[in-house]
Amino acid sequence: MSVDEGGRPLIDFVSDGRPNGPDVVPYHADPASYSTAIVGGSRYYDNRTSEQRPLLGRSRSRMDSHSDSEYQGNHFDDPEFTGIIHAAEQAIDVGILPERIYQGSSGSYFVKDREGKKIGVFKPKDEEPYGHLNPKWTKWCHKICCPCCFGRNCLIPNQGYLSEAGASLVDGKLGLNVVPKTKVVRLASPTFNYTAFDRAKARSKKFATERFPDTLGKHVKAGLPAKLGSFQLFVEGYKDAEFHLRKFEVEALPAVTHKEFILQFQKLVCLDYIIRNTGKYNNLLCNIKLFYKIQSAAKSISIIRYISIVKEGDWDYVDPPKIYVAAIDNGLAFPFKHPDSWRAYPFHWAWLTQAKEPFLEEICELILPLLSDMNFVQDLTDDLYLLFREDKGFDKSLFERQMSVLRGQILNLTQALRDKKSPLQLVQMPVVIVERKKVDAGDRLRSQSHAFTQSFQHRSPFFSWC
């Protein structure tokens, strides 16, 4: 049994899910103790002795290398996603180039296919808000003029592309289906922001391959270097959630549609809370589809009458609308600590009226069995490890701190779902961190196990409202 700074006993979670002590206090009796075991032992810690390990370690992933000659292309286990990436590459080859998105503080691009249709959003690593090739001058001024307030000290710099892909991974593991599929890819295009040296080098390579195609051209790969970044599938027909939320305040939705919207909204809440998204409330898109009701075999409602019906709120003449939610812009998630410096980065969806409604039974049935399973949470952290370690600057200790925050968020969310709390009550729960520590088993022949100890953050940021 561990003890925190104030002398309060904490629960240690061992690899088999049993607490390390008989005096475990249930959650409802003492908020300092939780009754749910989190995760088991990890698969990505090598407990073998030096004699059991191979002499030559595993080579770094090809994604770590920026060499043109070593890059072999984008290959995924998902044939559909691979086909979309190949369509984007073919479009770039024929001159249909990605288009820069001028909103936001990073260099991001709409990627199109050969027909000019938008198929995805690509965000290069080196063009992130604080990347060295960020084309937006606002962040450059921020970096030069305000170095003391540079970046968010709870996030690992220049890993937003991993956060985008990680949010998609968590969404898929939980079956929420609110994040458009996102993966880490490499793309090259003249419209991306490159240094003058890279462009001059590309021109030299092109000249060499054209001038000496049979000799030098066989060994030199022409073109600009491919950039590493996140590729998120483009969703059509969606609008900013604020547009629809303002309409919902003055136009009452049918009961069935309202419940469907609350279900989609609470899916977003669970995802945002687990990954601890520190971004503003601008990552929610809504798509509403309305369907006609045919009154007779030979007559249907005219467009003019249909529009007037929707404005009047008379939903008897049309089928209940279907609402779909897409959670985008997840690049400011997965902090390695809770915000405790200047700003709190609160969840802005907690101020909506929909956040006051308790979690639906459908949400509890979908998520609670998964989050209560320590093996599932362990698999989730293992998958995130496999994703995050592809970054060239990967730090295992920082990743462990990220997972400590994630486990604490899962612990709070699990208890909130059991108690049928609302999203507003969820964000008011004390923030908790569940750290993993190695425990000596006492037997040299047995591998070390891991204990999970929870602690609470007492330090609060200076501005708690922003």
Secondary structure, DSSP 8 states (H G I E B T S, - for coil): -EE-TTS-EE-EE-TTS-BSSS----TTT-TT----------SSS----TTTS-SS-----GGG---TTT------S-HHHHHHHHHHHHHHHTT---EEE-SSSS-EEEEE-TTS-EEEEEEEGGGSTTSTT---HHHHHHHHH-GGG-S-TTS-TT-HHHHHHHHHHHHHHHT---S--EEEEEE--TTS---HHHHHHHHHHHHHHHHSTTTGGGT---S---EEEEEEE--SS-EEHHHHHHHHHHS---HHHHHHHHHHHHHHHHHHHHHT--S-S--EEEEEEEEE---SSS----HHHHHHHHHHT-GGGEEEEEEEEEE---TT---SS---SSB----GGGGSGGGGS---HHHHHHHHHHHT-HHHHHHHHHHHHHHHTTSTT--HHHHHHHHHHHHHHHHHHHHHHHTT--HHHHHTS--EEEEEEEE--S-TTS--EEEEEEEE-----SBS--
